[in-house]
Amino acid sequence: MMQQLVFLLFAIKLAKMQSPNYSAECQQASTACEENTDCVHRLAVLQSTCVTNTCQPQCRNAVLNLYQNRLGRSLLRTDISCIPGRYELELCNLVPKKLPIYCNLAKLACEADLMCSSRYGIFTSECETEASHGDCSVRCRELLNDTLKTQHGAAFIDCTCTDKDDKLCQHLKDVTLKSCMMNLHTTMAPVENNFIFKDVTTIESNTIKGQDDDTDSGRIAALSQFLLIVLLSTLLIF
């Protein structure tokens, strides 16, 4: 067990050493995760599965699994610049601070927030059965609207799913949410906490600023991912 943990830590640190474009926030969160046995194992799974850039179920599940760990959640809420699998996370909308966001991840983020979780819980308890049949009463539309007005609930509005065996996400997006979201955009009150949109603006600004470095960073990330796969394969063999 100790040998496996050493290999995982070495693989993660090797990947982190390959690029100079890491934010201090991401590095600090990554270090905290690496010092926690549960978090570092979840992170290692993410780094070994999010390397295909095809939004496979294994990658999605690894992100959702990491997000359920407190330290992993803190890491994913950074700009994720120090995560080797960040290119696939960005491609598949698996970045919590960047819109649009993957619907099941939006749901986890909502459930981790007290206000959003409370309002979404009332909506699902009273309206999920009704919405699953394509119906939605005025009461249920109001309950969903209350959820969408929260900081994390706003991510439900334009959340996305992938095309890779994603039935749970499609049901959430196209049945549960869509049934009660029809004609809702014109009547919605402003989002009560707009920090999520400030984060998105900041990320987009940083993305534009760093476009010139993307090509080199992409090559470096590809090398990091290859080395990580080799190390993990060696671990499995021995």
JOLINPE-V500938 format. One record per residue. N is the residue number from 0. RES is the residue in one letter. PSI is psi in degrees with one decimal (999 if undefined). D_CENTER is the distance of its C-alpha to the mean C-alpha in Angstrom with 2 decimals. Layout:
n->N res->RES psi->PSI d_center->D_CENTER
n->N res->RES psi->PSI d_center->D_CENTER
//
This chain:
n->0 res->M psi->-44.0 d_center->28.43
n->1 res->M psi->-39.1 d_center->29.02
n->2 res->Q psi->-39.9 d_center->29.46
n->3 res->Q psi->-43.2 d_center->26.13
n->4 res->L psi->-39.0 d_center->24.39
n->5 res->V psi->-43.2 d_center->26.40
n->6 res->F psi->-43.1 d_center->25.39
n->7 res->L psi->-45.3 d_center->21.67
n->8 res->L psi->-40.1 d_center->22.13
n->9 res->F psi->-42.2 d_center->24.33
n->10 res->A psi->-42.6 d_center->21.99
n->11 res->I psi->-44.1 d_center->19.13
n->12 res->K psi->-35.6 d_center->21.71
n->13 res->L psi->-42.2 d_center->23.26
n->14 res->A psi->-38.0 d_center->20.13
n->15 res->K psi->-26.3 d_center->19.64
n->16 res->M psi->-6.2 d_center->23.29
n->17 res->Q psi->-12.1 d_center->23.06
n->18 res->S psi->140.9 d_center->21.85
n->19 res->P psi->-0.4 d_center->23.23
n->20 res->N psi->40.3 d_center->20.48
n->21 res->Y psi->136.5 d_center->18.35
n->22 res->S psi->153.0 d_center->17.98
n->23 res->A psi->-37.4 d_center->19.64
n->24 res->E psi->-45.2 d_center->16.78
n->25 res->C psi->-42.9 d_center->14.50
n->26 res->Q psi->-41.6 d_center->17.56
n->27 res->Q psi->-43.3 d_center->18.44
n->28 res->A psi->-37.9 d_center->15.13
n->29 res->S psi->-42.3 d_center->15.29
n->30 res->T psi->-42.3 d_center->18.93
n->31 res->A psi->-39.6 d_center->18.38
n->32 res->C psi->-42.4 d_center->16.00
n->33 res->E psi->-26.7 d_center->18.65
n->34 res->E psi->-1.5 d_center->21.32
n->35 res->N psi->122.3 d_center->19.90
n->36 res->T psi->-45.6 d_center->20.78
n->37 res->D psi->-44.4 d_center->18.15
n->38 res->C psi->-43.2 d_center->15.24
n->39 res->V psi->-32.6 d_center->16.73
n->40 res->H psi->-41.6 d_center->17.18
n->41 res->R psi->-39.0 d_center->13.59
n->42 res->L psi->-39.1 d_center->12.72
n->43 res->A psi->-39.1 d_center->15.63
n->44 res->V psi->-43.2 d_center->14.53
n->45 res->L psi->-45.9 d_center->11.27
n->46 res->Q psi->-23.9 d_center->13.63
n->47 res->S psi->-16.5 d_center->16.19
n->48 res->T psi->-25.8 d_center->14.36
n->49 res->C psi->61.1 d_center->12.11
n->50 res->V psi->2.7 d_center->15.39
n->51 res->T psi->-16.9 d_center->16.65
n->52 res->N psi->34.4 d_center->14.82
n->53 res->T psi->8.8 d_center->15.42
n->54 res->C psi->45.9 d_center->12.17
n->55 res->Q psi->153.6 d_center->13.94
n->56 res->P psi->-35.6 d_center->13.25
n->57 res->Q psi->-39.1 d_center->13.46
n->58 res->C psi->-47.3 d_center->10.48
n->59 res->R psi->-47.3 d_center->8.28
n->60 res->N psi->-35.5 d_center->10.04
n->61 res->A psi->-39.5 d_center->9.75
n->62 res->V psi->-46.4 d_center->6.02
n->63 res->L psi->-38.8 d_center->6.79
n->64 res->N psi->-42.6 d_center->9.93
n->65 res->L psi->-37.1 d_center->9.04
n->66 res->Y psi->-24.9 d_center->7.18
n->67 res->Q psi->-7.0 d_center->10.56
n->68 res->N psi->134.9 d_center->12.48
n->69 res->R psi->-46.3 d_center->13.45
n->70 res->L psi->-35.1 d_center->13.66
n->71 res->G psi->-36.9 d_center->10.48
n->72 res->R psi->-41.4 d_center->8.74
n->73 res->S psi->-38.1 d_center->11.02
n->74 res->L psi->-45.3 d_center->10.22
n->75 res->L psi->-20.6 d_center->6.51
n->76 res->R psi->-0.7 d_center->8.06
n->77 res->T psi->-167.2 d_center->10.56
n->78 res->D psi->5.0 d_center->11.10
n->79 res->I psi->22.4 d_center->10.00
n->80 res->S psi->-22.8 d_center->13.50
n->81 res->C psi->7.2 d_center->14.66
n->82 res->I psi->118.5 d_center->12.24
n->83 res->P psi->-31.6 d_center->14.35
n->84 res->G psi->17.0 d_center->11.79
n->85 res->R psi->-28.1 d_center->10.24
n->86 res->Y psi->-41.8 d_center->12.27
n->87 res->E psi->-36.2 d_center->10.86
n->88 res->L psi->-41.9 d_center->7.18
n->89 res->E psi->-41.7 d_center->8.83
n->90 res->L psi->-37.5 d_center->11.10
n->91 res->C psi->12.4 d_center->8.98
n->92 res->N psi->41.5 d_center->6.92
n->93 res->L psi->26.8 d_center->3.52
n->94 res->V psi->111.3 d_center->4.00
n->95 res->P psi->-31.4 d_center->4.39
n->96 res->K psi->5.0 d_center->7.97
n->97 res->K psi->124.9 d_center->8.75
n->98 res->L psi->148.3 d_center->10.26
n->99 res->P psi->163.8 d_center->10.39
n->100 res->I psi->149.2 d_center->7.05
n->101 res->Y psi->131.0 d_center->6.88
n->102 res->C psi->-42.8 d_center->9.30
n->103 res->N psi->-29.7 d_center->8.67
n->104 res->L psi->-36.8 d_center->5.29
n->105 res->A psi->-38.9 d_center->7.61
n->106 res->K psi->-44.2 d_center->10.19
n->107 res->L psi->-41.6 d_center->8.93
n->108 res->A psi->-39.4 d_center->8.47
n->109 res->C psi->-44.4 d_center->11.88
n->110 res->E psi->-21.3 d_center->13.39
n->111 res->A psi->-7.5 d_center->12.76
n->112 res->D psi->129.9 d_center->14.70
n->113 res->L psi->-50.9 d_center->18.43
n->114 res->M psi->-47.2 d_center->19.47
n->115 res->C psi->-43.5 d_center->16.77
n->116 res->S psi->-41.3 d_center->17.04
n->117 res->S psi->-47.2 d_center->20.79
n->118 res->R psi->-40.8 d_center->21.03
n->119 res->Y psi->-35.1 d_center->18.65
n->120 res->G psi->-39.9 d_center->20.57
n->121 res->I psi->-42.6 d_center->23.81
n->122 res->F psi->-47.9 d_center->22.72
n->123 res->T psi->-38.1 d_center->21.74
n->124 res->S psi->-34.6 d_center->24.83
n->125 res->E psi->-24.2 d_center->27.17
n->126 res->C psi->-9.7 d_center->25.83
n->127 res->E psi->-42.5 d_center->23.65
n->128 res->T psi->-44.6 d_center->26.82
n->129 res->E psi->-45.1 d_center->28.31
n->130 res->A psi->-31.3 d_center->25.30
n->131 res->S psi->-17.1 d_center->25.08
n->132 res->H psi->9.9 d_center->28.55
n->133 res->G psi->10.3 d_center->27.67
n->134 res->D psi->155.4 d_center->29.40
n->135 res->C psi->117.5 d_center->28.42
n->136 res->S psi->169.4 d_center->30.94
n->137 res->V psi->-41.0 d_center->31.24
n->138 res->R psi->-44.5 d_center->30.28
n->139 res->C psi->-36.6 d_center->26.99
n->140 res->R psi->-38.0 d_center->26.18
n->141 res->E psi->-39.5 d_center->26.91
n->142 res->L psi->-41.4 d_center->24.68
n->143 res->L psi->-39.8 d_center->21.68
n->144 res->N psi->-38.6 d_center->22.67
n->145 res->D psi->-37.9 d_center->22.70
n->146 res->T psi->-44.0 d_center->19.07
n->147 res->L psi->-19.9 d_center->18.11
n->148 res->K psi->-9.2 d_center->20.10
n->149 res->T psi->163.2 d_center->17.90
n->150 res->Q psi->-51.2 d_center->15.43
n->151 res->H psi->-26.8 d_center->12.30
n->152 res->G psi->-27.0 d_center->14.22
n->153 res->A psi->-25.0 d_center->14.77
n->154 res->A psi->-19.4 d_center->11.37
n->155 res->F psi->-26.3 d_center->13.01
n->156 res->I psi->-48.2 d_center->15.71
n->157 res->D psi->29.9 d_center->14.42
n->158 res->C psi->159.4 d_center->11.34
n->159 res->T psi->166.7 d_center->11.51
n->160 res->C psi->166.6 d_center->12.03
n->161 res->T psi->177.3 d_center->13.08
n->162 res->D psi->18.2 d_center->16.72
n->163 res->K psi->90.1 d_center->16.46
n->164 res->D psi->63.2 d_center->17.63
n->165 res->D psi->47.8 d_center->15.20
n->166 res->K psi->-40.6 d_center->17.71
n->167 res->L psi->-41.8 d_center->15.86
n->168 res->C psi->-43.6 d_center->13.37
n->169 res->Q psi->-37.9 d_center->16.48
n->170 res->H psi->-43.4 d_center->18.43
n->171 res->L psi->-46.3 d_center->16.11
n->172 res->K psi->-50.3 d_center->15.96
n->173 res->D psi->-11.8 d_center->19.52
n->174 res->V psi->-69.0 d_center->21.41
n->175 res->T psi->-50.3 d_center->20.28
n->176 res->L psi->-45.4 d_center->18.88
n->177 res->K psi->-38.1 d_center->21.09
n->178 res->S psi->-36.2 d_center->24.23
n->179 res->C psi->-0.6 d_center->24.05
n->180 res->M psi->-9.7 d_center->22.52
n->181 res->M psi->132.2 d_center->25.51
n->182 res->N psi->16.7 d_center->27.66
n->183 res->L psi->-27.9 d_center->25.42
n->184 res->H psi->-31.8 d_center->24.31
n->185 res->T psi->-13.8 d_center->27.91
n->186 res->T psi->-2.0 d_center->28.38
n->187 res->M psi->140.4 d_center->25.22
n->188 res->A psi->163.7 d_center->25.88
n->189 res->P psi->151.2 d_center->24.03
n->190 res->V psi->133.5 d_center->20.74
n->191 res->E psi->-28.4 d_center->21.95
n->192 res->N psi->111.4 d_center->19.58
n->193 res->N psi->18.5 d_center->18.66
n->194 res->F psi->-32.7 d_center->16.82
n->195 res->I psi->-36.7 d_center->13.57
n->196 res->F psi->-31.5 d_center->15.72
n->197 res->K psi->-39.4 d_center->17.32
n->198 res->D psi->-42.5 d_center->14.16
n->199 res->V psi->-43.6 d_center->13.56
n->200 res->T psi->-41.7 d_center->17.27
n->201 res->T psi->-43.6 d_center->17.19
n->202 res->I psi->-44.1 d_center->14.52
n->203 res->E psi->-38.3 d_center->16.54
n->204 res->S psi->-42.9 d_center->19.68
n->205 res->N psi->-33.7 d_center->18.64
n->206 res->T psi->-45.1 d_center->17.59
n->207 res->I psi->-42.3 d_center->21.08
n->208 res->K psi->-33.4 d_center->22.77
n->209 res->G psi->15.3 d_center->21.43
n->210 res->Q psi->-34.2 d_center->22.02
n->211 res->D psi->-21.7 d_center->25.19
n->212 res->D psi->-3.8 d_center->23.48
n->213 res->D psi->-40.0 d_center->20.94
n->214 res->T psi->-49.9 d_center->23.48
n->215 res->D psi->-40.8 d_center->24.48
n->216 res->S psi->-36.7 d_center->21.00
n->217 res->G psi->-43.0 d_center->20.12
n->218 res->R psi->-42.2 d_center->23.24
n->219 res->I psi->-42.2 d_center->22.56
n->220 res->A psi->-38.6 d_center->19.02
n->221 res->A psi->-42.1 d_center->20.62
n->222 res->L psi->-41.6 d_center->23.29
n->223 res->S psi->-44.0 d_center->20.94
n->224 res->Q psi->-39.1 d_center->19.13
n->225 res->F psi->-47.1 d_center->22.63
n->226 res->L psi->-37.6 d_center->23.96
n->227 res->L psi->-42.9 d_center->21.12
n->228 res->I psi->-42.7 d_center->21.83
n->229 res->V psi->-44.4 d_center->25.54
n->230 res->L psi->-44.1 d_center->25.19
n->231 res->L psi->-36.2 d_center->23.21
n->232 res->S psi->-41.8 d_center->25.76
n->233 res->T psi->-39.8 d_center->28.55
n->234 res->L psi->-42.9 d_center->27.17
n->235 res->L psi->-36.1 d_center->27.19
n->236 res->I psi->-42.1 d_center->30.71
n->237 res->F psi->999 d_center->32.24
//
